[in-house]
Amino acid sequence: MTIRQKTKYPGVYYRNVRRAGGGLERVYYIVFKKGGKTIEEKTGRQFQDDMTPAKAARIRSERMEGRRKSRKEIKQEAEISQAQTITALWDVFYESKQNNKSIRDDYYRWRKHLESPFGKKRPSDLVTLDIDRLRRRLLKKGLAPATVKQILVLLKRIINYGVKRGFCSAIDPSRLHFEMPLVNNLKTEDLTPNQLKALLKAIDEDDHPQAGPMMKMVLFTGMRRGELHRLKWDHVDYGNGFILLEDPKGSVDQKIPLNDAARELLNNHIHLGSSYVFPSRNGQQRVTIAKPVKKIKERAGLPKDFRPLHGLRHVYASMMASSGKVDIYTLQRLLTHKDPKMTMRYAHLRDDALKRASDVASDIIGELAKAADGK
């Protein structure tokens, strides 16, 4: 090895090495202490890397202050970035998110919509046009804007996870931009009295042991689908008249009242030897009830876009609001909405009920006035 030569800059040295094409070239090194250890690092070659003593001194200062990574670290990150496909990132993402309630849905979105077009690519291969094409293709297939948004958000989350964990380099937003479809999350579904009557008739005529009772339970309590799936018998407090909602959407455990209709339904519901009220065939927590409830919906002749369980939650909320007997704050508590804005979509129904109630006074006064004129 050639002798290390000093420069006029403290801690900056060079060695003369032969060039491939002939002649000599300086290779610059820096020496500094960090964490009680003496570190020597190569900064670059005189001609190949256009390295100078001044540049090396600046690199040394940045390394000492922790503002710059070593050449070895930069090279390793580059190698990782080149090697990690989006499938590889998905694998570590999926493994780390097993406790997320949405992981099953994420798995379906990945396998159905993302794995084929993007799995073999690296994040650095993607450009905005790829995202635009995916968005347009999914919307053209007839997927709801909210569903398309969830798919795009998942892809973005996978890449961001890789960036944060050092598996890939950060993506330049000027090169890769995720434009989301416009989503109307304030859709409120309702049923007319005749439609509700037809639905109740279809439920009573259905022979599935779980579907009908689950649909009625939503109508009686406004519970979410996932809350029904997780409902256990020991969550039902008959003595105090409450139902425990374990791990509800976006919040901690909560309680809702056990009204008379729900109490009667549960009293008459068949116990299947499971801790769950509405278990799957193997007695474990239910994952879906989609086909049986869709069958009931179709028999009742409900609109095609009516969502059998989530839609009935809206029906419950609409009935409560339009009764004029339930204020918005109470309705928020019953629906376990974390954000009151979600409950305010029903405010106009309550206003209509109040107006009708106010008209009662007007009618009474009108009748008295007519009676007085007749005297």
C-alpha positions, 0 to 999 in steps of 0.5 A: 500500500502506498504511503498516506500523504497529508494535505493542508486540511486537518484530517484529509489525506491522499494516496497515489494510485495508478490509473487504468490508462497509465499515470498516477491519481490521488485517492482522498481519505478523511480521518476523524473520531466519532463515539470514541473511535477513529474512523478512516473513510475514502471520499473519492478519486481525483479524476474519476470522482472529481475529488479535491482536498477542499471537497474532502474537508467539507465531507469530513465536517458533514460526517462529523456533524452527522449530516452526511452518510458514508460512501458505504452506507450510500452504496448499500441504500442504492443496492437495496433500492434497486433490489426491492420490488413492490412485491418485496415491500408488500411482503414486509408491509403485510407482515408488520400490519397483522394487527390492523383491522383492515389487513384482510381488505388490504390483502384482497386489494393487493392480490386483486388490483395491485400485484399484477401491474406493479408487483415486479416493478420497483418504486423508482420505476413508477411515474404519475402516468402509471397511477393515472392509468390504474385509476382510470382502469378501475373506474372504467370497471365500475368500481366505486370512487371510494374503493378506487381511492382505497386501492391507490392509498394502499399502494402509496402506504406500501411505498411510504413504508418502504421509504421509512424503513430504508428499503427504498429511496424517497420518491420525487413528488414531481415524478410520482403523484397520486391523484385520488378520485373524488369521493362523496362519503356523505351518501345517506341510504334510506327506505320508504315505509313500503320498502321496509315492510317488504324487507321485514317480510323477506327476513321473516320468510328467509331460513338462514339462521344468521342473516335475518337476525343480523339485519334486524339487529342493525335496524334495532341498534344501528350496529356496524357490520364488524361490530356484529361480527365481533359481538359475543354473548358476554358483551350483552349486559341484560341486567343493566341493559347495555351492549358492549361494542368491542374495538369499534371503528376508530375508537375505544370500547363503547356501550350502546343501550339494549332496547326491548326489540334487540333484547327480544331478538337475542332472547329468541336467537339460537345459541350455536355453542360459540362465544360469538352471537353470530359465528361462522360455521366453525364457531369462530368470528364471522368474516362475511355474511354478504351472500345471504343478506344480498339474497334477502335484499333482492327478495324484498325488491330493494334498490340494487345500490342499497347496501344490506347492512350499512344501508340499514344503519342509515335507516336506523339513524334516519328513523331516529332523527326524523322522529324529532325525539332524538337530538343530534348529540344523542344520535352521535352517541348511539351511532358511536361517531367519533366525528360529529360531522358524520352525524350532521348528515341526518340533521335535516331530518330532525329539522323536518320533524321539528317543523312538523311538530311546530305545525301542530301548534299552528293547526290548533290555533287555526282551529280555535280561530275558526271556532271563534269566528263561527260564534 
